[in-house]
Amino acid sequence: MTRVFVHGNPETEAVWWPLVGELRSRGIDDVVLLSPPGFGAPVPAVWNATRIDYRDWLIGELERIHQLHGDVHLVGHDWGAGHVFGVLAHRPELLSSWATDCGGILHPDYVWHDGARAWQTPGVGEESIAGMVGLSNEDMAGFWEGMGVTGEVGRHMAAGIDADMGRCILDLYRSAVQPVLIDLGNAAAAAPHRPGLVVIATADTFTGTPDMARDTAARLGAATVVLEGAGHWWMVEQPGAAADALCGFWGGL
């Protein structure tokens, strides 16, 4: 089997490094880290950066990996989770299993966080992105450190923030103004279910409440695991506990 990890915004694949290290210490090294275009990977010449574009990009990558390596076990974080939900709604047969955080974003009561609403607002979004892209690597690394993402991981992600990422952030979030996520949740719930795991990081303030995540898991026929006290970047904060949860989930399939 191949474990495929896909991250979100405004990140690079470095966000997975602590977790991947823990998995390798447990004997799991069949790992592929996918970086969405603009988020640590080059942007194609023709690229609209909408939710659908990223969903279709991920479907294409999964088709290739499935053809080469067989079973795919997909793990998503942040907008990576959103892309996973898109696959679940449209091509669930590509997956042997899936695991994500951000289950609450599919809940009918979910409201986008303040940063997302700013990016979705013309003018305000451009100003916000210009401020972020204009930060020095040192200042951006300081931002990540304040979020609990320290050391090499934070420095790598700070260096990955550029104008291409900024344009993709605006296009992606503007393609997902509600009720887009509500509709996505309904489509994923109606599709044939695949074995799944929803990671509930109790201190994550961006993705709805733990109860919203539990409701989404139930609708998708998925199990849940709670990482008590972990925030949005749980794979950096609690990589050992996250590795244990994933290994337990995969081992039970």
DADAGI-V959976 format. One record per backbone hydrogen bond with DSSP energy under -0.5 kcal/mol. CO is the residue of the C=O (numbers start at 1). NH is the residue of the N-H. Records with the same first field share a line. If there is no record, write none. Layout:
# DADAGI-V959976
CO = NH  NH
This chain:
# DADAGI-V959976
2 = 4  73
3 = 32
4 = 75
5 = 34
6 = 77
8 = 11
12 = 15
13 = 16
14 = 17
16 = 20
17 = 21
18 = 22
19 = 23
20 = 24
21 = 25
22 = 26
23 = 26  28
24 = 27
27 = 29
29 = 31
30 = 3
32 = 5  34
34 = 7  36
36 = 39  41
41 = 38
42 = 44
45 = 47
50 = 54
51 = 55
52 = 56
53 = 57
54 = 58
55 = 59
56 = 60
57 = 61
58 = 62
59 = 63
60 = 64
61 = 65
62 = 66
63 = 67
64 = 68
65 = 69
66 = 70
71 = 2
72 = 74  96  97
73 = 4
74 = 99
75 = 6
76 = 101
77 = 80
78 = 81  82
79 = 83
80 = 84
81 = 85
82 = 86
83 = 87
84 = 88
85 = 89
86 = 90
87 = 91
91 = 94
92 = 95
97 = 74
98 = 197
99 = 76
100 = 199
102 = 105
103 = 106
104 = 107
107 = 110
113 = 117
114 = 118
115 = 119
116 = 120
118 = 121
120 = 122
121 = 125
122 = 124
123 = 127
124 = 128
125 = 129
126 = 130
127 = 131
128 = 132
129 = 133
130 = 134
132 = 135
136 = 140
137 = 141
138 = 142
139 = 143
140 = 144
141 = 145
142 = 146
143 = 147
144 = 147  149
145 = 148
148 = 150
150 = 153  154
151 = 155
152 = 156
153 = 157
154 = 158
155 = 159
156 = 160
158 = 161
160 = 162
162 = 166
163 = 167
164 = 168
165 = 169
166 = 170
167 = 171
168 = 172
169 = 173
170 = 174
171 = 175
172 = 175
173 = 176
174 = 177
177 = 180
179 = 183
180 = 184
181 = 185
182 = 186
183 = 187
184 = 188
185 = 189
186 = 190
187 = 191
195 = 98
196 = 223
197 = 100  199
198 = 200  225
199 = 201
200 = 202  227
201 = 204
203 = 205
209 = 213
210 = 214
211 = 215
212 = 216
213 = 217
214 = 218
215 = 219
216 = 220
217 = 222
218 = 221
223 = 198
225 = 200  227
226 = 228
227 = 202  230
230 = 203
231 = 234
232 = 234
233 = 236  237
234 = 238
238 = 242
239 = 243
240 = 244
241 = 245
242 = 246
243 = 247
244 = 248
245 = 249
246 = 250
247 = 251
248 = 252
249 = 252
250 = 253
